Amino acid sequence: MGCAPNTDYSKSSAIPSHLFGDRNSNLVVINSGSANVRIGLAHQDAPFNIPHCIARRTTGANQSPRRNVQDQMLNSQVTTAQHVERENAYDNIASLLKIPFLDEEVVNNSHPRKMGRVDVLSQQNNKKEVVFPWTDVYEKSPSSETSVAPESSSHEHATIESPSAQESNGGDKPNSSAPKYKEYICGEEAMRISPTEPYCLRRPIRRGHLNISQHYPMQQVLEDIQAIWDWILIDILHIPHNERNMYSALIVVPETCDNREIKEILSIVLRDLRFSSAVVHQEGLAAVFGNGLPTACIVNIGAQVTSVICVEDGVALPHTQITLRFGGEDVSRCLLWTQRHHQTWPPIRTDSLAKPIDLLMLNRLKESYCQIYEGEVEAFGVVHSYEDGLPPGSHKTRLTALNVAPMGLFYPALLVPDVYPPPPRTWFKDYEDMLEDTWHIDFPRRPDVSDGLYSGINSNPLQMWDNYPYMSIQPKKEDNIIGLADAISKSILSTGRIDLQRKLFCSMQLIGGVALTTGLISAVEERVLHAIPSNEAIDTVEVLQSRTNPLFVAWRGGAILGVIDYGREAWIHREDWIRNGIHIAGGRKYKDSYYLQAQPMCYINS
C-alpha cells in the first residue's frame, strides 16, 4: 500500500523560531471546533485545548423539569430500525476483525463477567484511570485565591449569593462572608458540575454549526461564544480588555461553517472581544501548512464531525469536500453501548447526554483503550460512577471488544449519530438573505480592497469560487450514510485528474483527536484501497505520518500562516468592520458580502 515519498513532503516547512517571537507575539490563533476550541498565542508550541461549553446559573431551579443541558433537542432513545442497523454493523465488523458476533457466546471464557468496586486506583494505570472531581461552583474568597492552576482559577465574573446564604440572613443585607455562586463556568469545569447544582450546560457549536434551535436562540449562542473566548483570553492567556487592541486574531474555521456563521464569529472577535484586526482561514488549508505538504487529502476526524477535503498546491478544492456527521464522541458512546451489550459495564447510571462528566470519562476510556486490530482486544480498566451529590465511585471491570467502536468510522450505522441532530437551518429566515442583493450588484470600489479582491459585476474575478461552499445560500450537503473510507475515495476521485488522484491517494493526512487511535492508519489505508472502484487505475494508497500532534495541526498551520503574513490584504480591521461591515439599518445585515467571501480564500491571488 506504500508509494514513493512525496517530494513536497520532504521539504522543510520549519519557520525560524525568531520569526514567531518577532511577528506573532501579539497574534492569537483560534481554531473553533465543535466540542473543543484550540486557542493560543502563535509563538506557543501548542494551544490550549478547552471544551467549548459554558454552564450558566439557572434562576428557576424550582421549576420542573429543570434542564441540565440546554442543547439536548432529541430523546436519546434509539429506534428499533437503528437497533437492527447497529447490530448488523457490529456483525459485519466482527467478521472483518475475526471476533465473535454480537449475540455469540464465547466458549470457555476465562474472564468472569463480574465487576468489583475498588477504592484505591492502580498506581501503574493512574494515567488511564483519572477521576474527574465535581466542580466547586462557589466563588473563592480573596484569601483562598493563591497558587491556583489556570484551569481552576477564579473567574472574573459577577457572582450571585447562594439561596441558603440569603435565607440564613433573613433576606436583609447580603452576608459578605457567605459563599456566592459563580454566574457562569466555562470549559471542562462546566462539564464537571453536579446535576444537583443550579446550572445549565450549553454548547454553542454542535456538529460544525452554531447550535441554534427553539431552545437555544441565536443571541444566546453568540453571547456564550463571546463569554467562553473572553474567559480564555483573560484567565488563561492573561490578555485583559484594555490590552486587546494590541492583539490580532487569526481564526481557523471548519469547512462546515456558512457565510453567516463566519460573519457572526468575526463580529464577536472584532466588536465584542475588541481585537484590533482579524483574518479567517479554512481548517483544511491550515492543516497543509501545519504539516508542510501543499498537496494532500485532509481527513479531519473531530469530536462531532468528520470532514474530507483535497488541497492542491495550497488551494482547497471545494467540490471535493465531504462532511460526515459523526466523530470521536460518537465512538465513545458506542464504546458504552458495546460494553452494556456484553454485560461488562458496572450496574451504574452512566448517561453521556444528561451528565457531561460521564462523557469526559467515556472519552478518556476510548483514548486509553480503543484500538483497531484483528482478534479480540480486551483490557481491565476502572470505570467511574458519578451519582448526584456523591463522591465519584471506582469500579474495576473487564472492557471487551475494544476494537469495534472505532471501526464505526467505516460503518457509521454502528454509531447512531442522530442522537444529536444538526441544528435546523430555519434561523436563516430570521434575516434577509445576505447574498440576495449583494452578490449580483456592482459595488463601488473600496480604497482598502486590492485588485485581487475587488468584485465588479463585469470583471467576475471570483469565478474560480463558483462552487465554493462559503458562497452557497442552501445548507451544505452532508453525507450521513457513507463511511470514512468511501468518503475519502469519493473525495479524491471527484478531482477528475488521474495524476492528481494518484498524488492525493499517496498524500492522505489524518488530523483531529481520533487520528491518534492506534491502528487507524493501517485500517484507513486498507479500507480506502478496497473502496476504490476496480475500473480506476489506482493501486497504491498511503497515509502520511503527521509532523505534529494531529489534534493541533490546523491550529499550528494557522500560526504559520500568520508568521509568513500570508494574504495580508485579507486582514480586517476592527473599525472598518464595525463601520462598513454591518449595515445597521438592515438588522445586522452585511452589505459587502463579496469582500468576506473572497477574504477566506484570498491566498489564491497572493
C-alpha positions in Angstrom: 0.0 0.0 0.0 3.0 2.3 0.2 4.1 4.6 -2.5 7.1 6.7 -3.4 7.8 9.5 -1.0 6.1 12.7 -1.9 8.9 15.2 -2.8 6.8 18.1 -1.5 6.5 16.5 1.9 10.3 16.1 2.2 10.8 19.8 2.0 11.2 21.5 5.3 8.3 23.8 6.4 10.0 24.9 9.5 9.7 28.6 10.3 12.7 30.2 12.0 11.9 30.5 15.7 12.8 34.2 15.8 10.0 35.0 13.4 7.5 33.5 15.8 8.8 35.8 18.5 9.1 38.9 16.3 5.9 38.7 14.3 3.5 36.7 16.3 3.9 37.7 20.0 0.6 39.6 19.6 -1.2 37.1 17.4 -3.9 34.9 18.9 -4.8 31.8 16.8 -8.3 30.5 17.4 -9.3 27.1 16.0 -13.1 26.9 16.7 -14.2 23.3 16.7 -17.5 21.9 17.9 -16.7 20.1 21.1 -13.4 21.9 21.8 -11.8 25.2 21.0 -8.0 25.3 20.5 -6.6 28.7 21.2 -3.2 30.2 22.0 -0.6 32.7 21.0 1.0 32.0 17.7 4.5 31.6 19.2 3.4 28.8 21.5 4.4 25.3 20.8 0.8 24.1 21.3 -2.5 25.7 22.0 -4.8 25.2 25.0 -7.5 22.6 24.1 -10.6 23.6 26.0 -14.1 22.1 25.9 -16.3 24.5 24.0 -19.1 24.8 26.6 -20.4 27.1 29.3 -22.7 26.4 32.3 -24.8 29.3 33.4 -26.5 29.6 36.8 -30.3 29.0 36.5 -32.7 31.2 38.4 -35.7 29.0 38.1 -34.2 26.0 39.9 -37.6 25.1 41.5 -39.3 24.8 38.1 -40.0 21.2 36.9 -38.5 19.8 34.9 -35.2 21.7 35.2 -32.9 21.4 32.2 -29.3 20.5 33.0 -28.3 20.6 29.3 -29.6 23.3 27.1 -29.0 21.9 23.6 -30.5 18.4 24.1 -33.1 18.5 21.4 -33.8 14.8 20.8 -34.6 11.9 23.1 -31.6 9.6 23.5 -33.8 6.6 22.7 -32.7 4.7 19.6 -35.4 3.4 17.3 -35.9 -0.3 16.5 -34.7 0.2 13.0 -31.5 1.9 14.3 -31.0 -1.0 16.7 -31.2 -3.5 13.8 -28.8 -1.5 11.7 -26.4 -1.1 14.6 -26.4 -4.9 15.3 -25.9 -5.7 11.6 -23.0 -3.3 11.5 -21.5 -4.9 14.6 -21.6 -8.3 13.0 -20.0 -7.0 9.8 -17.2 -5.6 11.8 -16.9 -8.8 13.9 -16.5 -10.8 10.7 -13.7 -8.5 9.5 -11.9 -8.5 12.9 -12.4 -12.2 13.4 -14.2 -11.9 16.7 -17.4 -13.4 17.9 -20.7 -11.9 16.6 -22.8 -9.7 18.8 -25.0 -12.5 20.3 -22.5 -15.3 20.0 -21.5 -16.8 23.4 -17.7 -17.2 23.8 -17.0 -20.8 24.9 -14.6 -21.3 27.8 -14.3 -17.6 28.5 -11.5 -17.4 31.0 -12.7 -14.0 32.3 -15.7 -13.9 34.6 -18.2 -11.2 33.9 -18.2 -9.8 37.5 -17.4 -6.2 38.3 -15.8 -5.4 41.7 -15.7 -2.0 43.2 -12.3 -0.8 44.2 -11.5 2.1 46.5 -7.9 2.6 45.5 -6.8 3.1 41.9 -4.0 1.1 40.5 -0.8 3.2 40.6 0.5 1.7 37.3 -2.6 2.7 35.4 -3.3 6.0 37.2 -2.9 7.9 33.9 -5.7 6.0 32.4 -7.8 5.9 35.5 -8.3 9.6 36.1 -11.1 10.5 38.5 -12.9 13.8 37.5 -13.8 15.7 40.6 -17.0 17.7 40.9 -16.5 21.4 40.2 -16.6 23.9 43.1 -19.4 26.2 41.9 -18.7 28.9 44.5 -16.6 31.9 44.1 -13.3 31.7 46.1 -12.7 34.3 48.7 -9.6 36.5 48.1 -7.6 34.7 50.8 -8.0 31.4 49.1 -7.1 32.5 45.6 -3.4 31.6 45.8 -1.4 29.0 43.9 -4.3 28.1 41.7 -3.8 26.3 38.4 -5.0 28.2 35.3 -7.9 25.9 34.5 -9.2 26.1 38.1 -8.5 29.8 38.6 -11.2 32.1 39.8 -13.5 33.6 37.2 -13.7 37.4 36.8 -17.5 37.2 36.6 -20.3 38.7 38.6 -21.4 36.5 41.4 -24.7 35.6 43.0 -25.3 34.7 46.6 -26.4 31.1 47.3 -30.1 30.9 48.3 -29.2 29.3 51.6 -27.0 32.3 52.4 -29.8 34.7 51.7 -32.3 32.7 53.7 -29.9 32.5 56.7 -29.5 36.2 56.6 -33.2 36.8 56.9 -33.4 38.3 53.4 -31.8 41.6 54.6 -28.4 42.8 53.7 -26.3 40.2 51.8 -23.8 38.4 54.0 -20.4 39.1 52.6 -18.9 36.1 54.2 -21.4 33.6 52.7 -20.4 31.6 49.6 -21.6 33.0 46.3 -22.4 31.1 43.1 -20.3 31.8 40.1 -22.5 33.3 37.5 -21.1 31.1 34.8 -18.4 28.5 34.4 -16.5 27.6 31.2 -14.5 24.7 29.8 -14.0 21.3 31.5 -15.1 22.7 34.8 -18.6 23.3 33.3 -18.8 19.6 32.3 -17.9 18.6 35.9 -20.8 20.4 37.6 -23.0 18.1 39.6 -26.6 17.8 38.3 -27.8 18.8 41.7 -26.3 22.3 41.3 -28.5 25.1 39.7 -26.6 25.3 36.4 -27.5 24.6 32.8 -24.8 23.5 30.4 -24.7 25.0 26.9 -22.7 24.0 23.8 -22.8 27.0 21.4 -21.4 24.9 18.5 -22.7 21.5 17.6 -21.8 19.3 14.6 -19.9 22.0 13.0 -22.6 24.7 13.1 -23.9 27.3 15.5 -26.2 25.3 17.8 -29.3 27.4 17.2 -32.7 26.0 17.9 -36.0 26.9 19.5 -34.5 26.0 22.9 -31.2 27.9 22.2 -31.8 31.3 20.4 -29.1 32.8 18.2 -28.4 35.7 20.6 -27.7 33.2 23.4 -25.4 31.2 21.3 -23.4 34.3 20.3 -23.2 35.5 23.9 -22.0 32.1 25.0 -19.2 32.0 22.4 -18.1 35.5 23.5 -18.2 34.6 27.2 -16.1 31.4 26.6 -13.5 33.0 24.5 -13.3 36.1 26.7 -12.8 33.8 29.7 -9.9 32.0 27.9 -8.3 35.3 26.9 -8.5 36.7 30.4 -8.0 33.7 32.7 -5.7 31.5 30.6 -3.9 33.8 28.1 -3.9 36.7 30.5 -4.9 39.3 27.9 -7.2 41.8 29.6 -9.7 44.0 27.7 -7.6 47.2 28.0 -4.7 45.4 26.1 -6.8 43.7 23.5 -6.3 46.4 20.9 -2.7 45.4 20.7 -3.6 41.9 19.5 -4.8 40.4 16.3 -6.7 37.2 15.8 -6.3 34.5 13.2 -9.5 32.4 13.1 -9.3 28.8 11.7 -12.8 27.7 10.9 -14.0 24.3 9.8 -15.3 23.8 6.3 -18.8 23.3 7.7 -19.2 27.0 8.5 -21.7 29.0 6.5 -21.2 32.6 5.4 -23.5 33.9 8.1 -21.7 31.9 10.8 -18.3 33.2 9.8 -19.6 36.8 9.8 -21.0 36.4 13.3 -17.8 34.9 14.6 -15.9 37.9 13.1 -18.2 40.3 14.8 -17.6 38.6 18.1 -13.8 38.7 17.6 -13.7 42.3 16.4 -16.6 44.1 18.0 -17.1 42.2 21.3 -13.6 40.8 22.1 -12.0 44.0 20.8 -9.2 42.6 18.7 -7.6 45.2 16.5 -7.8 43.0 13.4 -8.7 39.5 12.3 -8.4 37.1 9.4 -10.2 33.8 8.6 -8.6 30.7 7.1 -10.0 27.3 6.3 -9.2 24.3 8.5 -8.1 22.2 5.6 -5.9 24.9 4.2 -4.3 25.5 7.6 -3.7 21.8 8.0 -1.5 21.5 4.9 0.6 24.4 6.2 0.8 22.8 9.6 2.4 19.7 8.1 4.3 21.4 5.2 2.5 19.5 2.5 0.9 21.8 -0.1 -1.0 18.9 -1.9 -2.9 16.5 0.3 -6.2 14.9 1.1 -7.1 16.3 4.6 -9.2 13.9 6.7 -10.2 15.7 9.8 -11.8 13.4 12.4 -13.0 15.7 15.2 -15.2 15.0 18.2 -18.5 15.6 16.4 -17.8 16.0 12.7 -15.5 14.3 10.2 -14.6 16.2 7.1 -12.7 15.4 4.0 -11.3 17.9 1.5 -8.5 17.9 -1.1 -5.9 20.6 -1.4 -3.7 21.1 -4.4 -0.7 23.4 -4.3 -2.2 25.3 -1.4 -5.6 25.7 -2.9 -8.6 23.9 -1.3 -10.8 22.2 -4.0 -14.4 23.0 -2.8 -16.1 20.3 -4.9 -14.1 17.6 -3.1 -15.5 18.5 0.3 -17.5 15.8 2.1 -18.9 16.2 5.6 -19.8 13.2 7.8 -21.9 13.9 10.9 -20.0 11.7 13.3 -16.8 11.8 15.3 -15.0 10.9 18.4 -17.9 11.5 20.8 -20.0 9.0 18.8 -17.2 6.4 19.2 -17.2 7.0 22.9 -20.9 6.4 23.2 -20.6 3.4 21.0 -18.0 2.0 23.4 -20.5 2.3 26.3 -23.2 0.5 24.2 -20.8 -2.3 23.3 -19.9 -2.9 27.0 -23.5 -2.8 28.1 -24.5 -5.3 25.4 -21.8 -7.7 26.5 -22.8 -7.1 30.2 -19.3 -5.9 31.2 -20.4 -2.4 32.3 -20.9 -2.0 36.0 -24.5 -1.5 37.3 -24.2 2.3 37.4 -26.2 5.1 35.9 -24.0 6.4 33.0 -25.6 8.9 30.8 -23.3 10.9 28.4 -26.2 13.1 27.3 -27.6 14.2 30.6 -24.3 14.1 32.5 -21.4 15.6 30.6 -19.0 14.3 33.3 -19.8 10.8 32.1 -18.8 11.9 28.5 -15.5 13.0 29.9 -15.0 9.6 31.4 -16.0 7.7 28.2 -13.7 9.9 26.1 -10.8 9.1 28.4 -11.6 5.3 28.3 -11.8 5.5 24.5 -8.4 7.3 24.2 -6.8 4.9 26.6 -8.1 1.5 25.4 -9.7 1.7 22.0 -7.6 0.5 19.1 -8.0 -1.3 15.7 -6.5 -4.8 15.5 -7.7 -8.2 14.3 -8.7 -10.6 17.1 -10.2 -10.0 20.5 -9.0 -6.8 22.2 -9.8 -6.7 25.9 -8.4 -5.0 28.9 -9.1 -4.5 32.6 -9.9 -0.9 33.5 -11.5 1.3 36.1 -14.9 2.8 35.3 -16.2 5.7 37.5 -19.7 6.4 38.6 -20.9 9.9 39.2 -24.1 9.9 41.2 -25.8 13.0 42.3 -24.3 14.6 45.3 -22.0 11.6 46.0 -18.2 11.3 45.6 -17.0 9.5 42.4 -17.0 5.8 42.7 -14.5 3.4 41.1 -15.4 0.0 39.6 -12.8 -2.3 38.1 -14.2 -4.2 35.2 -13.2 -6.0 32.0 -13.6 -4.0 28.9 -14.2 -6.1 25.8 -14.5 -5.6 22.0 -12.3 -2.5 22.3 -11.6 -2.6 18.5 -15.3 -2.5 17.5 -16.2 1.1 18.4 -13.5 2.9 16.4 -14.5 0.7 13.4 -17.7 2.6 13.4 -15.9 5.3 11.5 -16.2 3.0 8.5 -19.6 1.6 9.5 -21.5 4.7 10.8 -24.7 2.7 11.4 -22.9 1.4 14.5 -22.5 4.9 15.9 -26.1 6.1 15.6 -25.0 9.7 15.3 -28.6 11.0 15.1 -28.7 11.3 18.8 -27.6 14.9 18.2 -29.2 16.2 15.1 -27.8 19.0 13.1 -29.1 22.4 14.1 -32.1 23.4 12.0 -31.3 25.9 9.3 -34.6 27.9 9.6 -32.8 30.5 11.6 -31.6 31.9 8.2 -35.1 33.2 7.7 -34.8 35.5 10.7 -32.9 37.9 8.5 -32.8 38.9 4.9 -30.6 36.7 2.7 -27.1 38.1 2.8 -26.4 37.3 -0.8 -29.7 38.2 -2.4 -28.9 41.8 -3.2 -25.1 41.9 -2.7 -23.6 39.2 -4.9 -25.1 40.4 -8.1 -24.7 44.2 -7.5 -21.8 46.2 -9.0 -20.3 47.7 -5.8 -18.3 50.9 -5.8 -14.7 50.0 -5.2 -13.4 50.4 -1.7 -10.0 52.0 -1.5 -8.7 49.4 1.0 -9.5 46.4 -1.2 -6.8 45.2 -3.6 -7.3 44.3 -7.3 -7.4 40.7 -6.4 -10.3 41.1 -4.0 -12.4 43.6 -6.0 -15.6 42.1 -7.4 -17.2 44.2 -10.1 -20.2 42.6 -11.9 -18.3 42.6 -15.3 -14.9 41.5 -14.1 -16.1 38.3 -12.3 -12.7 37.5 -10.8 -14.4 35.2 -8.3 -15.4 32.7 -11.0 -12.9 30.2 -9.5 -15.1 30.0 -6.4 -18.4 29.4 -8.2 -18.8 26.2 -6.2 -17.1 27.3 -3.0 -19.2 26.3 0.0 -19.0 29.6 1.7 -21.0 31.1 -1.2 -23.8 28.7 -1.0 -27.2 30.0 0.2 -28.5 26.5 0.7 -27.3 24.3 3.6 -24.4 22.3 2.5 -24.8 18.6 1.7 -23.7 16.3 4.5 -23.3 12.6 3.8 -24.7 10.7 6.8 -24.6 7.2 5.4 -21.2 6.5 3.8 -18.2 5.6 6.0 -14.8 7.2 6.2 -13.1 5.1 3.5 -15.8 5.6 1.0 -15.8 9.4 1.7 -12.0 9.6 1.2 -12.2 7.7 -2.1 -15.2 9.7 -3.3 -13.5 13.0 -2.5 -10.2 12.2 -4.2 -11.8 10.7 -7.3 -14.0 13.8 -7.7 -10.9 15.7 -8.7 -11.2 14.0 -12.1 -7.5 14.0 -13.0 -5.6 10.8 -12.7 -2.2 12.5 -11.9 -3.7 14.4 -9.1 -5.7 11.4 -7.9 -2.6 9.3 -7.6 -0.8 12.0 -5.7 -3.7 12.6 -3.3 -4.1 8.8 -2.6 -0.4 8.8 -1.6 -0.7 12.0 0.5 -3.6 11.4 2.9 -3.3 13.2 6.2 -5.3 12.2 9.3 -5.9 15.1 11.7 -8.1 15.6 14.7 -8.1 13.8 18.1 -9.4 10.5 16.7 -6.4 10.3 14.4 -4.4 9.3 17.4 -6.3 5.9 17.6 -3.8 3.0 17.5 -4.2 1.0 14.3 -6.3 3.6 12.5 -3.7 4.5 9.8 -3.4 0.9 8.7 -7.2 0.5 8.7 -7.6 3.6 6.6 -5.1 2.5 4.0 -6.5 -1.0 3.7 -10.2 0.1 3.5 -9.5 3.1 1.2 -7.7 0.7 -1.2 -10.7 -1.6 -1.2 -13.1 1.4 -1.6 -11.5 2.5 -4.9 -13.6 1.1 -7.8 -11.9 -1.6 -9.8 -12.0 0.4 -13.0 -9.9 3.2 -11.5 -6.1 3.0 -12.3 -5.1 3.4 -8.7 -3.3 0.6 -6.8 -1.4 2.3 -4.0 -2.5 4.5 -1.1 -0.6 5.9 1.8 -1.4 7.9 5.0 1.5 10.2 5.7 2.7 10.5 9.3 1.8 13.8 10.9 4.8 16.0 11.8 3.0 17.4 14.8 0.2 16.3 17.1 -2.8 15.6 14.8 -5.0 17.4 17.3 -3.2 20.7 16.8 -2.2 20.5 13.1 -4.8 23.0 11.9 -4.0 25.4 14.7 -0.3 25.1 14.0 -0.9 25.8 10.4 -2.8 28.9 11.3 0.1 30.1 13.3 2.4 29.6 10.4 0.1 31.5 8.1 0.3 34.3 10.5 4.1 34.2 10.6 4.5 34.5 6.9 1.8 37.1 6.7 0.1 35.2 4.0 -2.7 37.1 2.3 -2.1 40.4 4.1 -4.9 42.1 2.1 -7.4 39.9 3.8 -6.9 41.3 7.3 -10.0 43.1 8.5 -9.5 46.0 11.0 -11.9 46.5 13.9 -13.0 50.0 13.0 -13.6 49.1 9.3 -15.7 46.0 10.2 -17.9 47.9 12.7 -18.2 50.9 10.4 -18.6 49.2 7.0 -19.1 45.5 7.5 -22.5 45.8 9.1 -25.4 47.8 7.7 -27.2 48.8 10.9 -30.5 49.7 9.2 -30.8 46.3 7.7 -30.9 44.4 11.0 -27.2 43.5 11.2 -27.2 42.7 7.5 -23.7 42.6 6.0 -23.6 44.8 2.9 -20.2 43.8 1.4 -20.6 40.0 1.5 -18.4 39.7 -1.6 -15.5 41.1 0.5 -15.8 38.4 3.2 -16.4 35.6 0.7 -13.2 36.5 -1.1 -11.3 37.0 2.2 -11.0 33.4 3.4 -9.6 32.3 0.1 -7.5 35.4 -0.8 -4.4 33.2 -0.8 -5.3 32.1 -4.3 -4.4 35.6 -5.6 -1.5 36.3 -3.4 
